[in-house]
Amino acid sequence: MAEDASGAPAPAAQTPPRHRRRRWPWLLAILAAVIGECVYRKTRAPERRPPPPVVTVVPATAERVDLPVHLDAIGTVTSLYTVAIASQVTGVIRAVHYTEGQLVERGTPLVEIDERPFRAALRQAEGTLHHDVQLLAQARMDVERYRAAWAHRAVAKQILDDQEKLVRQLEGTVAADRGTVEGARIQVEFCRIAAPVAGRVGLRLVDPGNLVTANAPTPLVVITQIQPISVVLPISEDELGQLWEQAGHGTGLEVTAFDRGRTRALAVGALRSIDNQIDTTTGTVRVRALFDNADAKLFPNQFVNTRILVRTLRGVIAVPSAAIQHDAQKAFVYAIDSGRAHVVPVTVGAMDAERSQVEGLAAGTRVANSSFEKLREGVAVAVQGAR
């Protein structure tokens, strides 16, 4: 051990710990790797991003058209007359003259009830009437005799007065007899049941030989008028004003009835009337449209899609309704110009089944009508079908 000048031993030289000597090579390696990566990124060629793909769209053109304004609703075909005919007398059915589903006119014979008991009652009433008429005639002759006798003071005035009152009594009896005869004659007429309206007969409900009673709950036959026929449809109270402001409150407006799939027009009619109050539970008011139904395509209680032609807008700009897009603030279309899509805000007005009126778009402008999920402002587009 070395000693200093004073003769004391000198302190030993300090050496770094072993784990610190091992850390330096790793730090140098990491630093070299970072520097190498930076040099590589600066010297390598810049990465080329592929251009955005071209979006193929189906085009549509903004056109100046006459646009009809419609109100659409689901309606129910309703017969103007549905008659459930019941017997007004009690008797046995002798004959049924109709067939199921038959089209009948007013006055067509339908059911015949045995009328013999009622004709017998009619003859009895007529006999009573004839008897009382003769008694009245005799009483009138007697009163004339008494008047002549009283003029010569041959009878008392009381006898003449009694005879005159007897004539009045018999006149009342004869009047009652005439009413009985008329009632019996009506009973006979009730035995022959005819169609009160023109229409279609339903399924047969009674057969010959059945005993029917007067005013029984089960009808003998049901007749439903089908020509003309009506459709009752609900209109929202918000749309009622469009009808009410028309001439005649909309009476006479064209109404078209479509099938369930709205693919085929069944009949064309006219608006006939509007109900007198709004249903508070649904917020709608019922309206009735009338159809000739000459080809019997409308059937009672059938559900149909209806369209009321309210008015026609002349010379407005319209595009397919499917081409109009919406976000939280506005409605817009993608206009196609120079091979690119551009967002054009529009104001949507009236619409029919496939087209909508728009403001903010010039006639002849081509717009995209498909691939909306791929379109953005400035995206390159290719028109489908273009060469």
PATORMAR-998211 format. One record per residue (C-alpha): residue in three letters; x, y, z. Coordinates in nm, 2 decimals. Each point is the difference from the previous one (the first is absolute). Last residue first. Layout:
<pt code="ALA" c1="X" c2="Y" c3="Z"/>
...
This chain:
<pt code="ARG" c1="-6.92" c2="0.57" c3="-7.34"/>
<pt code="ALA" c1="-0.27" c2="0.08" c3="0.26"/>
<pt code="GLY" c1="-0.21" c2="-0.29" c3="0.13"/>
<pt code="GLN" c1="0.07" c2="0.07" c3="0.37"/>
<pt code="VAL" c1="0.14" c2="0.34" c3="0.05"/>
<pt code="ALA" c1="0.35" c2="0.00" c3="0.14"/>
<pt code="VAL" c1="0.08" c2="0.20" c3="0.31"/>
<pt code="ALA" c1="0.30" c2="0.17" c3="0.15"/>
<pt code="VAL" c1="-0.07" c2="0.12" c3="0.35"/>
<pt code="GLY" c1="0.00" c2="0.38" c3="0.04"/>
<pt code="GLU" c1="-0.25" c2="0.01" c3="0.30"/>
<pt code="ARG" c1="-0.06" c2="-0.36" c3="0.11"/>
<pt code="LEU" c1="-0.17" c2="-0.30" c3="-0.15"/>
<pt code="LYS" c1="0.06" c2="-0.36" c3="0.11"/>
<pt code="GLU" c1="-0.31" c2="-0.05" c3="0.22"/>
<pt code="PHE" c1="-0.21" c2="0.18" c3="-0.27"/>
<pt code="SER" c1="0.07" c2="-0.27" c3="-0.26"/>
<pt code="SER" c1="-0.32" c2="0.08" c3="-0.19"/>
<pt code="ASN" c1="-0.21" c2="0.28" c3="-0.16"/>
<pt code="ALA" c1="0.28" c2="0.25" c3="-0.07"/>
<pt code="VAL" c1="-0.11" c2="0.33" c3="-0.15"/>
<pt code="ARG" c1="0.01" c2="0.15" c3="-0.35"/>
<pt code="THR" c1="-0.11" c2="0.36" c3="-0.03"/>
<pt code="GLY" c1="-0.24" c2="0.05" c3="-0.29"/>
<pt code="ALA" c1="-0.22" c2="0.25" c3="0.19"/>
<pt code="ALA" c1="0.18" c2="0.20" c3="0.26"/>
<pt code="LEU" c1="0.01" c2="-0.10" c3="0.37"/>
<pt code="GLY" c1="-0.07" c2="0.22" c3="0.30"/>
<pt code="GLU" c1="-0.36" c2="-0.10" c3="0.04"/>
<pt code="VAL" c1="-0.12" c2="-0.35" c3="-0.01"/>
<pt code="GLN" c1="-0.33" c2="-0.17" c3="-0.09"/>
<pt code="SER" c1="0.00" c2="-0.38" c3="0.07"/>
<pt code="ARG" c1="-0.04" c2="-0.29" c3="-0.23"/>
<pt code="GLU" c1="-0.09" c2="-0.37" c3="0.05"/>
<pt code="ALA" c1="-0.35" c2="-0.03" c3="0.17"/>
<pt code="ASP" c1="-0.07" c2="0.37" c3="-0.01"/>
<pt code="MET" c1="0.18" c2="0.28" c3="0.17"/>
<pt code="ALA" c1="-0.06" c2="0.36" c3="0.11"/>
<pt code="GLY" c1="0.29" c2="0.22" c3="0.11"/>
<pt code="VAL" c1="0.36" c2="-0.09" c3="0.09"/>
<pt code="THR" c1="0.25" c2="0.28" c3="0.04"/>
<pt code="VAL" c1="0.34" c2="-0.08" c3="-0.15"/>
<pt code="PRO" c1="0.37" c2="0.00" c3="0.11"/>
<pt code="VAL" c1="0.24" c2="-0.10" c3="-0.27"/>
<pt code="VAL" c1="0.29" c2="-0.23" c3="0.09"/>
<pt code="HIS" c1="0.23" c2="-0.06" c3="-0.30"/>
<pt code="ALA" c1="0.09" c2="-0.32" c3="-0.16"/>
<pt code="ARG" c1="0.28" c2="-0.01" c3="-0.26"/>
<pt code="GLY" c1="0.02" c2="-0.09" c3="-0.37"/>
<pt code="SER" c1="-0.01" c2="0.35" c3="-0.13"/>
<pt code="ASP" c1="-0.32" c2="0.07" c3="0.19"/>
<pt code="ILE" c1="-0.23" c2="-0.25" c3="0.17"/>
<pt code="ALA" c1="-0.23" c2="0.15" c3="0.27"/>
<pt code="TYR" c1="-0.03" c2="-0.20" c3="0.32"/>
<pt code="VAL" c1="-0.33" c2="0.11" c3="0.16"/>
<pt code="PHE" c1="-0.08" c2="0.18" c3="0.32"/>
<pt code="ALA" c1="-0.24" c2="0.03" c3="0.30"/>
<pt code="LYS" c1="0.13" c2="0.19" c3="0.29"/>
<pt code="GLN" c1="0.11" c2="0.02" c3="0.36"/>
<pt code="ALA" c1="0.02" c2="-0.35" c3="0.15"/>
<pt code="ASP" c1="0.07" c2="-0.17" c3="-0.33"/>
<pt code="HIS" c1="-0.24" c2="-0.08" c3="-0.28"/>
<pt code="GLN" c1="0.03" c2="-0.14" c3="-0.35"/>
<pt code="ILE" c1="-0.22" c2="0.06" c3="-0.30"/>
<pt code="ALA" c1="0.07" c2="-0.24" c3="-0.30"/>
<pt code="ALA" c1="-0.27" c2="-0.25" c3="0.12"/>
<pt code="SER" c1="-0.27" c2="0.27" c3="-0.05"/>
<pt code="PRO" c1="0.09" c2="0.00" c3="-0.37"/>
<pt code="VAL" c1="0.05" c2="0.37" c3="-0.11"/>
<pt code="ALA" c1="-0.25" c2="0.28" c3="-0.06"/>
<pt code="ILE" c1="0.02" c2="0.36" c3="-0.11"/>
<pt code="VAL" c1="-0.35" c2="0.16" c3="-0.03"/>
<pt code="GLY" c1="-0.19" c2="0.09" c3="-0.32"/>
<pt code="ARG" c1="-0.36" c2="-0.04" c3="0.12"/>
<pt code="LEU" c1="-0.09" c2="-0.14" c3="0.34"/>
<pt code="THR" c1="-0.31" c2="-0.22" c3="-0.03"/>
<pt code="ARG" c1="-0.27" c2="-0.02" c3="0.27"/>
<pt code="VAL" c1="-0.15" c2="-0.23" c3="0.26"/>
<pt code="LEU" c1="0.01" c2="-0.33" c3="-0.18"/>
<pt code="ILE" c1="-0.11" c2="-0.25" c3="0.26"/>
<pt code="ARG" c1="0.18" c2="-0.33" c3="0.02"/>
<pt code="THR" c1="-0.15" c2="-0.31" c3="0.15"/>
<pt code="ASN" c1="0.15" c2="-0.33" c3="0.11"/>
<pt code="VAL" c1="-0.26" c2="-0.26" c3="0.04"/>
<pt code="PHE" c1="-0.15" c2="-0.22" c3="0.28"/>
<pt code="GLN" c1="-0.30" c2="-0.20" c3="-0.10"/>
<pt code="ASN" c1="-0.31" c2="0.02" c3="0.22"/>
<pt code="PRO" c1="-0.23" c2="-0.01" c3="-0.31"/>
<pt code="PHE" c1="0.17" c2="-0.10" c3="-0.32"/>
<pt code="LEU" c1="0.15" c2="0.24" c3="-0.25"/>
<pt code="LYS" c1="0.09" c2="-0.17" c3="-0.34"/>
<pt code="ALA" c1="-0.37" c2="-0.01" c3="-0.09"/>
<pt code="ASP" c1="0.05" c2="0.09" c3="-0.37"/>
<pt code="ALA" c1="-0.24" c2="0.30" c3="0.02"/>
<pt code="ASN" c1="0.13" c2="0.11" c3="0.34"/>
<pt code="ASP" c1="-0.16" c2="0.34" c3="-0.04"/>
<pt code="PHE" c1="0.22" c2="0.14" c3="0.28"/>
<pt code="LEU" c1="-0.09" c2="0.24" c3="0.28"/>
<pt code="ALA" c1="0.25" c2="0.14" c3="0.24"/>
<pt code="ARG" c1="-0.08" c2="0.05" c3="0.37"/>
<pt code="VAL" c1="0.21" c2="0.20" c3="0.25"/>
<pt code="ARG" c1="0.08" c2="-0.08" c3="0.36"/>
<pt code="VAL" c1="0.18" c2="0.24" c3="0.23"/>
<pt code="THR" c1="0.32" c2="-0.08" c3="0.17"/>
<pt code="GLY" c1="0.17" c2="0.08" c3="0.33"/>
<pt code="THR" c1="-0.01" c2="-0.36" c3="0.11"/>
<pt code="THR" c1="-0.17" c2="0.01" c3="0.34"/>
<pt code="THR" c1="-0.16" c2="0.35" c3="-0.05"/>
<pt code="ASP" c1="-0.19" c2="-0.12" c3="-0.31"/>
<pt code="ILE" c1="-0.06" c2="0.32" c3="-0.19"/>
<pt code="GLN" c1="-0.36" c2="0.11" c3="-0.07"/>
<pt code="ASN" c1="-0.25" c2="0.07" c3="-0.28"/>
<pt code="ASP" c1="0.11" c2="-0.27" c3="-0.24"/>
<pt code="ILE" c1="0.12" c2="0.10" c3="-0.35"/>
<pt code="SER" c1="-0.21" c2="-0.08" c3="-0.31"/>
<pt code="ARG" c1="0.01" c2="-0.13" c3="-0.36"/>
<pt code="LEU" c1="0.36" c2="-0.02" c3="-0.12"/>
<pt code="ALA" c1="0.00" c2="-0.14" c3="-0.35"/>
<pt code="GLY" c1="0.07" c2="-0.33" c3="-0.16"/>
<pt code="VAL" c1="0.27" c2="-0.20" c3="-0.18"/>
<pt code="ALA" c1="0.02" c2="-0.38" c3="0.03"/>
<pt code="LEU" c1="0.24" c2="-0.29" c3="0.07"/>
<pt code="ALA" c1="0.33" c2="0.17" c3="-0.08"/>
<pt code="ARG" c1="0.28" c2="-0.26" c3="0.01"/>
<pt code="THR" c1="0.33" c2="0.00" c3="0.18"/>
<pt code="ARG" c1="-0.09" c2="0.15" c3="0.33"/>
<pt code="GLY" c1="0.08" c2="-0.34" c3="0.16"/>
<pt code="ARG" c1="-0.34" c2="-0.02" c3="0.18"/>
<pt code="ASP" c1="-0.19" c2="0.10" c3="-0.32"/>
<pt code="PHE" c1="-0.05" c2="0.36" c3="-0.10"/>
<pt code="ALA" c1="-0.30" c2="0.24" c3="0.02"/>
<pt code="THR" c1="0.02" c2="0.33" c3="-0.18"/>
<pt code="VAL" c1="-0.18" c2="0.31" c3="0.12"/>
<pt code="GLU" c1="-0.06" c2="0.31" c3="-0.22"/>
<pt code="LEU" c1="-0.14" c2="0.30" c3="0.18"/>
<pt code="GLY" c1="-0.38" c2="0.04" c3="-0.03"/>
<pt code="THR" c1="-0.06" c2="0.15" c3="0.34"/>
<pt code="GLY" c1="0.32" c2="0.15" c3="0.13"/>
<pt code="HIS" c1="-0.16" c2="0.25" c3="0.23"/>
<pt code="GLY" c1="-0.23" c2="0.11" c3="-0.28"/>
<pt code="ALA" c1="0.29" c2="0.18" c3="-0.16"/>
<pt code="GLN" c1="0.33" c2="-0.10" c3="0.18"/>
<pt code="GLU" c1="0.10" c2="0.16" c3="0.33"/>
<pt code="TRP" c1="-0.16" c2="-0.28" c3="0.19"/>
<pt code="LEU" c1="0.21" c2="-0.27" c3="-0.18"/>
<pt code="GLN" c1="0.34" c2="0.14" c3="0.08"/>
<pt code="GLY" c1="-0.12" c2="0.11" c3="0.34"/>
<pt code="LEU" c1="-0.07" c2="-0.37" c3="0.09"/>
<pt code="GLU" c1="0.37" c2="-0.09" c3="-0.03"/>
<pt code="ASP" c1="0.09" c2="0.09" c3="0.36"/>
<pt code="GLU" c1="-0.33" c2="-0.16" c3="0.12"/>
<pt code="SER" c1="0.13" c2="-0.33" c3="-0.16"/>
<pt code="ILE" c1="-0.24" c2="-0.15" c3="-0.25"/>
<pt code="PRO" c1="-0.17" c2="-0.33" c3="0.06"/>
<pt code="LEU" c1="-0.16" c2="-0.20" c3="-0.28"/>
<pt code="VAL" c1="-0.35" c2="-0.12" c3="-0.09"/>
<pt code="VAL" c1="-0.03" c2="-0.15" c3="-0.34"/>
<pt code="SER" c1="-0.34" c2="0.00" c3="-0.18"/>
<pt code="ILE" c1="-0.20" c2="-0.23" c3="-0.23"/>
<pt code="PRO" c1="-0.22" c2="0.06" c3="-0.30"/>
<pt code="GLN" c1="-0.06" c2="-0.27" c3="-0.09"/>
<pt code="ILE" c1="0.08" c2="-0.24" c3="0.29"/>
<pt code="GLN" c1="-0.32" c2="0.00" c3="0.20"/>
<pt code="THR" c1="-0.01" c2="-0.26" c3="0.26"/>
<pt code="ILE" c1="-0.30" c2="-0.23" c3="0.05"/>
<pt code="VAL" c1="-0.04" c2="-0.22" c3="0.30"/>
<pt code="VAL" c1="-0.26" c2="-0.28" c3="0.02"/>
<pt code="LEU" c1="-0.25" c2="-0.15" c3="0.24"/>
<pt code="PRO" c1="0.14" c2="0.18" c3="0.30"/>
<pt code="THR" c1="0.07" c2="-0.16" c3="0.33"/>
<pt code="PRO" c1="-0.12" c2="0.22" c3="0.29"/>
<pt code="ALA" c1="-0.36" c2="-0.09" c3="-0.07"/>
<pt code="ASN" c1="-0.23" c2="0.30" c3="-0.08"/>
<pt code="ALA" c1="-0.30" c2="-0.22" c3="-0.07"/>
<pt code="THR" c1="0.06" c2="-0.37" c3="0.03"/>
<pt code="VAL" c1="0.12" c2="-0.24" c3="-0.26"/>
<pt code="LEU" c1="-0.09" c2="-0.37" c3="-0.04"/>
<pt code="ASN" c1="0.23" c2="-0.17" c3="-0.24"/>
<pt code="GLY" c1="-0.17" c2="-0.21" c3="-0.28"/>
<pt code="PRO" c1="0.20" c2="0.16" c3="-0.28"/>
<pt code="ASP" c1="0.35" c2="0.08" c3="0.11"/>
<pt code="VAL" c1="0.16" c2="0.29" c3="0.20"/>
<pt code="LEU" c1="0.34" c2="0.17" c3="0.02"/>
<pt code="ARG" c1="0.11" c2="0.00" c3="-0.36"/>
<pt code="LEU" c1="0.34" c2="0.17" c3="-0.05"/>
<pt code="GLY" c1="0.00" c2="0.36" c3="-0.10"/>
<pt code="VAL" c1="-0.20" c2="0.18" c3="-0.27"/>
<pt code="ARG" c1="0.17" c2="0.26" c3="-0.20"/>
<pt code="GLY" c1="-0.16" c2="0.34" c3="-0.07"/>
<pt code="ALA" c1="-0.31" c2="0.19" c3="-0.10"/>
<pt code="VAL" c1="-0.22" c2="0.13" c3="0.28"/>
<pt code="PRO" c1="-0.32" c2="-0.11" c3="0.17"/>
<pt code="ALA" c1="0.03" c2="-0.36" c3="-0.13"/>
<pt code="ALA" c1="-0.33" c2="-0.18" c3="0.02"/>
<pt code="ILE" c1="-0.18" c2="-0.19" c3="0.28"/>
<pt code="ARG" c1="-0.34" c2="-0.15" c3="-0.08"/>
<pt code="CYS" c1="-0.17" c2="-0.09" c3="0.33"/>
<pt code="PHE" c1="0.01" c2="0.37" c3="0.11"/>
<pt code="GLU" c1="-0.26" c2="0.07" c3="-0.27"/>
<pt code="VAL" c1="-0.25" c2="-0.22" c3="0.18"/>
<pt code="GLN" c1="0.07" c2="0.18" c3="0.32"/>
<pt code="ILE" c1="-0.06" c2="0.33" c3="-0.18"/>
<pt code="ARG" c1="-0.34" c2="-0.13" c3="-0.12"/>
<pt code="ALA" c1="-0.09" c2="-0.09" c3="0.36"/>
<pt code="GLY" c1="0.10" c2="0.35" c3="0.12"/>
<pt code="GLU" c1="-0.21" c2="0.16" c3="-0.28"/>
<pt code="VAL" c1="-0.30" c2="-0.21" c3="0.10"/>
<pt code="THR" c1="0.03" c2="0.09" c3="0.36"/>
<pt code="GLY" c1="0.03" c2="0.37" c3="-0.09"/>
<pt code="ARG" c1="-0.32" c2="-0.03" c3="-0.21"/>
<pt code="ASP" c1="-0.17" c2="-0.16" c3="0.30"/>
<pt code="ALA" c1="0.10" c2="0.28" c3="0.23"/>
<pt code="ALA" c1="-0.15" c2="0.25" c3="-0.25"/>
<pt code="VAL" c1="-0.32" c2="-0.21" c3="-0.02"/>
<pt code="THR" c1="-0.03" c2="0.00" c3="0.38"/>
<pt code="GLY" c1="0.05" c2="0.38" c3="0.01"/>
<pt code="GLU" c1="-0.28" c2="0.05" c3="-0.26"/>
<pt code="LEU" c1="-0.21" c2="-0.23" c3="0.21"/>
<pt code="GLN" c1="0.03" c2="0.22" c3="0.30"/>
<pt code="ARG" c1="-0.08" c2="0.31" c3="-0.20"/>
<pt code="VAL" c1="-0.31" c2="-0.16" c3="-0.14"/>
<pt code="LEU" c1="-0.11" c2="-0.10" c3="0.36"/>
<pt code="LYS" c1="0.05" c2="0.36" c3="0.10"/>
<pt code="GLU" c1="-0.25" c2="0.11" c3="-0.27"/>
<pt code="GLN" c1="-0.25" c2="-0.27" c3="0.12"/>
<pt code="ASP" c1="0.02" c2="0.12" c3="0.35"/>
<pt code="ASP" c1="-0.06" c2="0.36" c3="-0.10"/>
<pt code="LEU" c1="-0.31" c2="-0.10" c3="-0.21"/>
<pt code="ILE" c1="-0.14" c2="-0.20" c3="0.29"/>
<pt code="GLN" c1="0.06" c2="0.29" c3="0.24"/>
<pt code="LYS" c1="-0.19" c2="0.24" c3="-0.23"/>
<pt code="ALA" c1="-0.32" c2="-0.19" c3="0.06"/>
<pt code="VAL" c1="-0.18" c2="-0.15" c3="-0.30"/>
<pt code="ALA" c1="-0.29" c2="0.11" c3="-0.22"/>
<pt code="ARG" c1="0.05" c2="0.37" c3="0.04"/>
<pt code="HIS" c1="-0.03" c2="0.04" c3="-0.38"/>
<pt code="ALA" c1="0.37" c2="0.10" c3="-0.03"/>
<pt code="TRP" c1="0.07" c2="-0.27" c3="0.25"/>
<pt code="ALA" c1="-0.13" c2="-0.26" c3="-0.24"/>
<pt code="ALA" c1="0.22" c2="0.12" c3="-0.28"/>
<pt code="ARG" c1="0.30" c2="0.01" c3="0.22"/>
<pt code="TYR" c1="-0.08" c2="-0.34" c3="0.13"/>
<pt code="ARG" c1="-0.02" c2="-0.14" c3="-0.35"/>
<pt code="GLU" c1="0.34" c2="0.15" c3="-0.09"/>
<pt code="VAL" c1="0.15" c2="-0.15" c3="0.32"/>
<pt code="ASP" c1="-0.13" c2="-0.34" c3="-0.09"/>
<pt code="MET" c1="0.16" c2="0.01" c3="-0.35"/>
<pt code="ARG" c1="0.33" c2="0.09" c3="0.16"/>
<pt code="ALA" c1="-0.02" c2="-0.28" c3="0.25"/>
<pt code="GLN" c1="-0.07" c2="-0.25" c3="-0.28"/>
<pt code="ALA" c1="0.32" c2="0.12" c3="-0.19"/>
<pt code="LEU" c1="0.20" c2="-0.02" c3="0.32"/>
<pt code="LEU" c1="-0.12" c2="-0.36" c3="0.06"/>
<pt code="GLN" c1="0.09" c2="-0.08" c3="-0.36"/>
<pt code="VAL" c1="0.35" c2="0.14" c3="0.05"/>
<pt code="ASP" c1="0.03" c2="-0.20" c3="0.32"/>
<pt code="HIS" c1="-0.06" c2="-0.33" c3="-0.18"/>
<pt code="HIS" c1="0.24" c2="0.08" c3="-0.29"/>
<pt code="LEU" c1="0.27" c2="0.09" c3="0.25"/>
<pt code="THR" c1="-0.04" c2="-0.32" c3="0.19"/>
<pt code="GLY" c1="0.02" c2="-0.20" c3="-0.32"/>
<pt code="GLU" c1="0.32" c2="0.19" c3="-0.11"/>
<pt code="ALA" c1="0.16" c2="-0.08" c3="0.34"/>
<pt code="GLN" c1="-0.09" c2="-0.37" c3="-0.04"/>
<pt code="ARG" c1="0.14" c2="0.00" c3="-0.35"/>
<pt code="LEU" c1="0.32" c2="0.15" c3="0.11"/>
<pt code="ALA" c1="0.04" c2="-0.25" c3="0.29"/>
<pt code="ALA" c1="-0.04" c2="-0.28" c3="-0.26"/>
<pt code="ARG" c1="0.26" c2="0.17" c3="-0.22"/>
<pt code="PHE" c1="0.24" c2="0.01" c3="0.30"/>
<pt code="PRO" c1="-0.04" c2="-0.37" c3="0.08"/>
<pt code="ARG" c1="0.06" c2="-0.08" c3="-0.37"/>
<pt code="GLU" c1="0.31" c2="0.21" c3="-0.04"/>
<pt code="ASP" c1="0.27" c2="-0.26" c3="0.02"/>
<pt code="ILE" c1="0.32" c2="0.20" c3="0.00"/>
<pt code="GLU" c1="0.19" c2="0.08" c3="-0.33"/>
<pt code="VAL" c1="0.36" c2="0.11" c3="0.00"/>
<pt code="LEU" c1="0.21" c2="0.21" c3="-0.25"/>
<pt code="PRO" c1="-0.21" c2="0.15" c3="-0.28"/>
<pt code="THR" c1="0.19" c2="0.28" c3="-0.19"/>
<pt code="GLY" c1="-0.16" c2="0.34" c3="0.08"/>
<pt code="ARG" c1="0.33" c2="0.20" c3="-0.01"/>
<pt code="GLU" c1="0.24" c2="-0.19" c3="-0.21"/>
<pt code="VAL" c1="0.19" c2="-0.31" c3="0.10"/>
<pt code="LEU" c1="0.36" c2="-0.12" c3="-0.05"/>
<pt code="GLN" c1="0.01" c2="-0.36" c3="0.12"/>
<pt code="GLY" c1="0.27" c2="-0.10" c3="0.25"/>
<pt code="GLU" c1="-0.20" c2="-0.29" c3="0.13"/>
<pt code="THR" c1="-0.31" c2="-0.08" c3="-0.20"/>
<pt code="TYR" c1="-0.33" c2="0.18" c3="0.03"/>
<pt code="HIS" c1="-0.36" c2="-0.13" c3="-0.01"/>
<pt code="VAL" c1="-0.04" c2="-0.17" c3="0.33"/>
<pt code="ALA" c1="-0.34" c2="-0.16" c3="0.02"/>
<pt code="ARG" c1="-0.28" c2="-0.10" c3="0.24"/>
<pt code="ILE" c1="0.14" c2="0.14" c3="0.33"/>
<pt code="VAL" c1="-0.23" c2="-0.08" c3="0.29"/>
<pt code="GLY" c1="-0.15" c2="0.29" c3="0.20"/>
<pt code="THR" c1="0.04" c2="0.28" c3="0.25"/>
<pt code="VAL" c1="-0.01" c2="0.34" c3="-0.16"/>
<pt code="GLN" c1="0.25" c2="0.29" c3="-0.03"/>
<pt code="SER" c1="0.28" c2="-0.23" c3="-0.13"/>
<pt code="ALA" c1="0.34" c2="0.15" c3="0.02"/>
<pt code="ILE" c1="0.21" c2="0.15" c3="-0.28"/>
<pt code="ALA" c1="0.36" c2="0.11" c3="0.08"/>
<pt code="VAL" c1="0.06" c2="0.30" c3="-0.23"/>
<pt code="THR" c1="0.34" c2="0.14" c3="-0.07"/>
<pt code="TYR" c1="-0.02" c2="0.32" c3="-0.20"/>
<pt code="LEU" c1="0.28" c2="0.24" c3="-0.08"/>
<pt code="SER" c1="0.25" c2="-0.28" c3="0.02"/>
<pt code="THR" c1="0.33" c2="0.07" c3="0.16"/>
<pt code="VAL" c1="0.35" c2="-0.07" c3="-0.15"/>
<pt code="THR" c1="0.24" c2="0.09" c3="0.28"/>
<pt code="GLY" c1="0.28" c2="0.25" c3="-0.05"/>
<pt code="ILE" c1="0.38" c2="0.03" c3="0.05"/>
<pt code="ALA" c1="0.12" c2="0.35" c3="-0.06"/>
<pt code="ASP" c1="0.19" c2="0.21" c3="-0.25"/>
<pt code="LEU" c1="-0.05" c2="0.37" c3="-0.06"/>
<pt code="HIS" c1="0.13" c2="0.11" c3="-0.34"/>
<pt code="VAL" c1="0.16" c2="0.30" c3="-0.16"/>
<pt code="PRO" c1="0.05" c2="-0.03" c3="-0.38"/>
<pt code="LEU" c1="0.33" c2="0.14" c3="-0.14"/>
<pt code="ASP" c1="-0.01" c2="0.17" c3="-0.34"/>
<pt code="VAL" c1="0.37" c2="-0.03" c3="-0.10"/>
<pt code="ARG" c1="0.33" c2="0.19" c3="-0.02"/>
<pt code="GLU" c1="0.26" c2="-0.27" c3="0.03"/>
<pt code="ALA" c1="0.30" c2="-0.07" c3="0.23"/>
<pt code="THR" c1="0.18" c2="-0.29" c3="-0.17"/>
<pt code="ALA" c1="0.08" c2="-0.34" c3="0.15"/>
<pt code="PRO" c1="0.33" c2="-0.20" c3="-0.01"/>
<pt code="VAL" c1="0.08" c2="-0.35" c3="0.13"/>
<pt code="VAL" c1="0.34" c2="0.03" c3="0.17"/>
<pt code="THR" c1="0.34" c2="-0.16" c3="-0.04"/>
<pt code="VAL" c1="0.25" c2="0.13" c3="0.26"/>
<pt code="VAL" c1="0.36" c2="0.05" c3="-0.11"/>
<pt code="PRO" c1="0.25" c2="-0.14" c3="0.25"/>
<pt code="PRO" c1="0.22" c2="0.24" c3="0.20"/>
<pt code="PRO" c1="0.35" c2="0.03" c3="-0.14"/>
<pt code="PRO" c1="0.26" c2="-0.24" c3="0.15"/>
<pt code="ARG" c1="0.24" c2="0.15" c3="0.25"/>
<pt code="ARG" c1="0.36" c2="0.02" c3="-0.12"/>
<pt code="GLU" c1="0.27" c2="-0.04" c3="0.28"/>
<pt code="PRO" c1="0.30" c2="0.23" c3="-0.03"/>
<pt code="ALA" c1="0.33" c2="-0.16" c3="-0.12"/>
<pt code="ARG" c1="0.24" c2="-0.10" c3="0.28"/>
<pt code="THR" c1="0.28" c2="0.24" c3="0.12"/>
<pt code="LYS" c1="-0.18" c2="0.18" c3="0.28"/>
<pt code="ARG" c1="-0.16" c2="-0.31" c3="0.13"/>
<pt code="TYR" c1="0.32" c2="-0.19" c3="-0.01"/>
<pt code="VAL" c1="0.20" c2="0.28" c3="0.18"/>
<pt code="CYS" c1="-0.26" c2="0.00" c3="0.28"/>
<pt code="GLU" c1="0.01" c2="-0.38" c3="0.04"/>
<pt code="GLY" c1="0.38" c2="0.01" c3="0.01"/>
<pt code="ILE" c1="0.00" c2="0.26" c3="0.27"/>
<pt code="VAL" c1="-0.25" c2="-0.20" c3="0.21"/>
<pt code="ALA" c1="0.21" c2="-0.32" c3="-0.04"/>
<pt code="ALA" c1="0.32" c2="0.17" c3="0.10"/>
<pt code="LEU" c1="-0.16" c2="0.14" c3="0.31"/>
<pt code="ILE" c1="-0.12" c2="-0.35" c3="0.09"/>
<pt code="ALA" c1="0.34" c2="-0.15" c3="-0.04"/>
<pt code="LEU" c1="0.17" c2="0.27" c3="0.20"/>
<pt code="LEU" c1="-0.24" c2="-0.05" c3="0.28"/>
<pt code="TRP" c1="0.07" c2="-0.37" c3="0.00"/>
<pt code="PRO" c1="0.38" c2="0.04" c3="0.00"/>
<pt code="TRP" c1="-0.03" c2="0.24" c3="0.30"/>
<pt code="ARG" c1="-0.20" c2="-0.22" c3="0.23"/>
<pt code="ARG" c1="0.28" c2="-0.26" c3="0.08"/>
<pt code="ARG" c1="0.24" c2="0.25" c3="0.16"/>
<pt code="ARG" c1="-0.28" c2="0.12" c3="0.22"/>
<pt code="HIS" c1="-0.07" c2="-0.36" c3="0.13"/>
<pt code="ARG" c1="0.37" c2="-0.04" c3="0.09"/>
<pt code="PRO" c1="0.02" c2="0.30" c3="0.24"/>
<pt code="PRO" c1="0.24" c2="0.28" c3="-0.09"/>
<pt code="THR" c1="0.36" c2="-0.02" c3="0.17"/>
<pt code="GLN" c1="0.11" c2="0.23" c3="0.29"/>
<pt code="ALA" c1="0.38" c2="0.03" c3="0.06"/>
<pt code="ALA" c1="0.12" c2="-0.12" c3="0.35"/>
<pt code="PRO" c1="0.05" c2="0.26" c3="0.27"/>
<pt code="ALA" c1="0.37" c2="0.09" c3="0.08"/>
<pt code="PRO" c1="0.17" c2="-0.16" c3="0.32"/>
<pt code="ALA" c1="0.12" c2="0.26" c3="0.25"/>
<pt code="GLY" c1="0.38" c2="0.07" c3="-0.01"/>
<pt code="SER" c1="-0.05" c2="0.37" c3="0.00"/>
<pt code="ALA" c1="0.11" c2="0.01" c3="-0.36"/>
<pt code="ASP" c1="-0.27" c2="-0.25" c3="-0.12"/>
<pt code="GLU" c1="0.03" c2="-0.38" c3="0.03"/>
<pt code="ALA" c1="-0.05" c2="-0.26" c3="-0.26"/>
<pt code="MET" c1="-0.14" c2="-0.34" c3="0.10"/>
